[in-house]
Amino acid sequence: MQVFDTSFQKVIFIKAFDKEHAVVFIPLLEFKNIDLQHLRAFCVNVTTKFSSSRPIFRKLVCLYDYLAYGVDG
């Protein structure tokens, strides 16, 4: 029995009404469960809600860069 659903889609769907919680929980997912196209679209979508100077949002964008381009990117 799986206690936590670690799929990216589930986090986005459940937390669609509360994007701040989604921004916090997405980095906690297993990286293999994060769909990069959806993560990028989510980041673009929440840019209007979050100032780019907010550390939690910057961390999410850094996570996307890391997953998409790697360390040597």
Biotite code that builds the C-alpha atoms (Angstrom):
import biotite.structure as struc

atoms = struc.array([
    struc.Atom([0.000, 0.000, 0.000], chain_id="A", res_id=1, res_name="MET", atom_name="CA", element="C"),
    struc.Atom([1.413, 3.361, -1.030], chain_id="A", res_id=2, res_name="GLN", atom_name="CA", element="C"),
    struc.Atom([0.823, 6.025, 1.588], chain_id="A", res_id=3, res_name="VAL", atom_name="CA", element="C"),
    struc.Atom([1.965, 8.984, -0.499], chain_id="A", res_id=4, res_name="PHE", atom_name="CA", element="C"),
    struc.Atom([1.254, 9.523, -4.158], chain_id="A", res_id=5, res_name="ASP", atom_name="CA", element="C"),
    struc.Atom([4.486, 10.973, -5.441], chain_id="A", res_id=6, res_name="THR", atom_name="CA", element="C"),
    struc.Atom([3.336, 11.790, -8.939], chain_id="A", res_id=7, res_name="SER", atom_name="CA", element="C"),
    struc.Atom([3.849, 15.321, -10.192], chain_id="A", res_id=8, res_name="PHE", atom_name="CA", element="C"),
    struc.Atom([0.399, 15.458, -11.784], chain_id="A", res_id=9, res_name="GLN", atom_name="CA", element="C"),
    struc.Atom([-1.279, 14.589, -8.492], chain_id="A", res_id=10, res_name="LYS", atom_name="CA", element="C"),
    struc.Atom([0.507, 17.399, -6.650], chain_id="A", res_id=11, res_name="VAL", atom_name="CA", element="C"),
    struc.Atom([-0.429, 19.921, -9.336], chain_id="A", res_id=12, res_name="ILE", atom_name="CA", element="C"),
    struc.Atom([-4.037, 18.717, -9.491], chain_id="A", res_id=13, res_name="PHE", atom_name="CA", element="C"),
    struc.Atom([-4.584, 18.603, -5.744], chain_id="A", res_id=14, res_name="ILE", atom_name="CA", element="C"),
    struc.Atom([-2.846, 21.863, -5.075], chain_id="A", res_id=15, res_name="LYS", atom_name="CA", element="C"),
    struc.Atom([-4.151, 23.739, -8.107], chain_id="A", res_id=16, res_name="ALA", atom_name="CA", element="C"),
    struc.Atom([-6.045, 26.043, -5.790], chain_id="A", res_id=17, res_name="PHE", atom_name="CA", element="C"),
    struc.Atom([-2.949, 26.648, -3.666], chain_id="A", res_id=18, res_name="ASP", atom_name="CA", element="C"),
    struc.Atom([0.123, 27.133, -5.819], chain_id="A", res_id=19, res_name="LYS", atom_name="CA", element="C"),
    struc.Atom([2.301, 28.104, -2.851], chain_id="A", res_id=20, res_name="GLU", atom_name="CA", element="C"),
    struc.Atom([2.022, 24.598, -1.409], chain_id="A", res_id=21, res_name="HIS", atom_name="CA", element="C"),
    struc.Atom([2.756, 23.039, -4.799], chain_id="A", res_id=22, res_name="ALA", atom_name="CA", element="C"),
    struc.Atom([5.917, 25.157, -5.127], chain_id="A", res_id=23, res_name="VAL", atom_name="CA", element="C"),
    struc.Atom([7.053, 23.832, -1.756], chain_id="A", res_id=24, res_name="VAL", atom_name="CA", element="C"),
    struc.Atom([6.175, 20.162, -2.345], chain_id="A", res_id=25, res_name="PHE", atom_name="CA", element="C"),
    struc.Atom([7.340, 19.649, -5.946], chain_id="A", res_id=26, res_name="ILE", atom_name="CA", element="C"),
    struc.Atom([11.056, 19.594, -5.009], chain_id="A", res_id=27, res_name="PRO", atom_name="CA", element="C"),
    struc.Atom([10.275, 16.868, -2.455], chain_id="A", res_id=28, res_name="LEU", atom_name="CA", element="C"),
    struc.Atom([9.049, 14.459, -5.141], chain_id="A", res_id=29, res_name="LEU", atom_name="CA", element="C"),
    struc.Atom([11.280, 11.761, -6.529], chain_id="A", res_id=30, res_name="GLU", atom_name="CA", element="C"),
    struc.Atom([12.978, 13.288, -9.554], chain_id="A", res_id=31, res_name="PHE", atom_name="CA", element="C"),
    struc.Atom([11.899, 10.406, -11.797], chain_id="A", res_id=32, res_name="LYS", atom_name="CA", element="C"),
    struc.Atom([8.259, 11.364, -11.112], chain_id="A", res_id=33, res_name="ASN", atom_name="CA", element="C"),
    struc.Atom([8.641, 14.981, -12.226], chain_id="A", res_id=34, res_name="ILE", atom_name="CA", element="C"),
    struc.Atom([7.576, 15.602, -15.806], chain_id="A", res_id=35, res_name="ASP", atom_name="CA", element="C"),
    struc.Atom([9.809, 18.391, -17.131], chain_id="A", res_id=36, res_name="LEU", atom_name="CA", element="C"),
    struc.Atom([7.281, 19.772, -19.606], chain_id="A", res_id=37, res_name="GLN", atom_name="CA", element="C"),
    struc.Atom([4.671, 20.107, -16.877], chain_id="A", res_id=38, res_name="HIS", atom_name="CA", element="C"),
    struc.Atom([7.200, 21.570, -14.437], chain_id="A", res_id=39, res_name="LEU", atom_name="CA", element="C"),
    struc.Atom([8.230, 24.201, -16.961], chain_id="A", res_id=40, res_name="ARG", atom_name="CA", element="C"),
    struc.Atom([4.600, 25.061, -17.730], chain_id="A", res_id=41, res_name="ALA", atom_name="CA", element="C"),
    struc.Atom([3.859, 25.273, -14.008], chain_id="A", res_id=42, res_name="PHE", atom_name="CA", element="C"),
    struc.Atom([6.818, 27.627, -13.433], chain_id="A", res_id=43, res_name="CYS", atom_name="CA", element="C"),
    struc.Atom([5.697, 29.867, -16.271], chain_id="A", res_id=44, res_name="VAL", atom_name="CA", element="C"),
    struc.Atom([2.128, 29.796, -14.950], chain_id="A", res_id=45, res_name="ASN", atom_name="CA", element="C"),
    struc.Atom([3.013, 30.759, -11.385], chain_id="A", res_id=46, res_name="VAL", atom_name="CA", element="C"),
    struc.Atom([5.494, 33.463, -12.373], chain_id="A", res_id=47, res_name="THR", atom_name="CA", element="C"),
    struc.Atom([2.687, 36.009, -12.189], chain_id="A", res_id=48, res_name="THR", atom_name="CA", element="C"),
    struc.Atom([1.816, 34.910, -8.646], chain_id="A", res_id=49, res_name="LYS", atom_name="CA", element="C"),
    struc.Atom([5.357, 34.792, -7.282], chain_id="A", res_id=50, res_name="PHE", atom_name="CA", element="C"),
    struc.Atom([7.989, 37.446, -7.472], chain_id="A", res_id=51, res_name="SER", atom_name="CA", element="C"),
    struc.Atom([11.136, 36.064, -9.046], chain_id="A", res_id=52, res_name="SER", atom_name="CA", element="C"),
    struc.Atom([12.962, 37.277, -5.949], chain_id="A", res_id=53, res_name="SER", atom_name="CA", element="C"),
    struc.Atom([11.173, 34.741, -3.706], chain_id="A", res_id=54, res_name="ARG", atom_name="CA", element="C"),
    struc.Atom([13.690, 32.064, -2.710], chain_id="A", res_id=55, res_name="PRO", atom_name="CA", element="C"),
    struc.Atom([11.236, 29.160, -2.907], chain_id="A", res_id=56, res_name="ILE", atom_name="CA", element="C"),
    struc.Atom([10.311, 30.021, -6.486], chain_id="A", res_id=57, res_name="PHE", atom_name="CA", element="C"),
    struc.Atom([13.959, 30.445, -7.479], chain_id="A", res_id=58, res_name="ARG", atom_name="CA", element="C"),
    struc.Atom([14.708, 27.000, -6.014], chain_id="A", res_id=59, res_name="LYS", atom_name="CA", element="C"),
    struc.Atom([11.955, 25.473, -8.139], chain_id="A", res_id=60, res_name="LEU", atom_name="CA", element="C"),
    struc.Atom([13.378, 27.088, -11.278], chain_id="A", res_id=61, res_name="VAL", atom_name="CA", element="C"),
    struc.Atom([16.861, 25.852, -10.311], chain_id="A", res_id=62, res_name="CYS", atom_name="CA", element="C"),
    struc.Atom([15.432, 22.352, -9.881], chain_id="A", res_id=63, res_name="LEU", atom_name="CA", element="C"),
    struc.Atom([13.984, 22.537, -13.387], chain_id="A", res_id=64, res_name="TYR", atom_name="CA", element="C"),
    struc.Atom([17.339, 23.682, -14.792], chain_id="A", res_id=65, res_name="ASP", atom_name="CA", element="C"),
    struc.Atom([19.144, 20.876, -12.984], chain_id="A", res_id=66, res_name="TYR", atom_name="CA", element="C"),
    struc.Atom([16.741, 18.211, -14.204], chain_id="A", res_id=67, res_name="LEU", atom_name="CA", element="C"),
    struc.Atom([16.568, 19.553, -17.749], chain_id="A", res_id=68, res_name="ALA", atom_name="CA", element="C"),
    struc.Atom([20.217, 20.401, -18.368], chain_id="A", res_id=69, res_name="TYR", atom_name="CA", element="C"),
    struc.Atom([22.197, 18.644, -15.646], chain_id="A", res_id=70, res_name="GLY", atom_name="CA", element="C"),
    struc.Atom([25.166, 19.950, -13.722], chain_id="A", res_id=71, res_name="VAL", atom_name="CA", element="C"),
    struc.Atom([27.303, 20.670, -16.783], chain_id="A", res_id=72, res_name="ASP", atom_name="CA", element="C"),
    struc.Atom([24.309, 22.100, -18.695], chain_id="A", res_id=73, res_name="GLY", atom_name="CA", element="C"),
])
